[in-house]
């Protein structure tokens, strides 16, 4: 099978290779997916660059955790009716050597989820990390019904989904931070009542005005290291800060404002969702997908032969939305 892989960490142009690898064979409880699309996420490029650790977890890594394709083979114990299913996959490269930047991937059968007919192929490669991260951030701790919610980075891959989910789950008011007029338009289209350009406006002032000085009930935070102090200023007493990302390894939060305002802190990584949380999110997401209620922001479609440019596009973050790789 054709695959992209790396055998050492470093810059995409220096370490990513294309080549032939043996076709995998599913074992007990596993399915093999003939992939059509592979999603590229920031975590994929950070792992390849060695930003988390320069030590290779395996001698060779096929990157990317997200993907879409059809089940073409099954292992013992899997229902034969699954052959031919159109599916999206999650966690393919989390703690595993073989992700989705290849023609075939073998996974435990629960990691291949049926993709409703109303959802396009490319969108299936955007669900495992961007959509599920956004959905857990707004479903957890009682959900967002009736709440004022601020989504940091509302035009990003996760933020774009989070804005839509807030609307679908009954949020009272949905705000977003963005970095340009173009991204503000994207956030409004996704459901934001107000998109605040943090480069040209005072986020604190705009949020105070929009909430009549009360603050927001929940913040969906993409970069806690950059925004920790601001977030505490924006949250109402008893508010919830749901954090899924940080631009730096460490950050500080002052104790007294947290405790005196009864702030609830939620940190999570989508790879390690509990079985119950994942099942809840998958079920909720499936209903919207089946009814065609979601807009999927596909920024770039790149052939596997140009995987280096796909990684560089995600690293540079020049275009809002998801980058997906087409598998030949």
Buried (B, 14 or more C-beta within 10 A) or exposed (E): BBBBBBEEBEBBEEBBEBEEBEEBEBEEBBBBBBBBBBBBBBBBBBBBBBEEEEEBEEEBBBBBBBBBBBBBBBBEEBEEEBBEBBBBBBBBBBEBEBBBBBBBBBBBBEBBBBBBEEBBBBBBBBBBBBBBBBBBBBBBEEBBEEBBBBBBBBBBBBBBBBBBBBBBBEBBBBBBBBBBEEBBEBBBBBBBBBBBBBEEEEBEEBBBEBBEEEBBBBBBBBBBBBBBEBBBEBBBEEBBBBBBBBEEEEBEBEEEEBEEBEBBEBEBBBBEBEEEBBEBBBEBBBEBBBEEEBBBBBBBBBEBEBBBBBBBBBBEBEBBBBBBBBBE
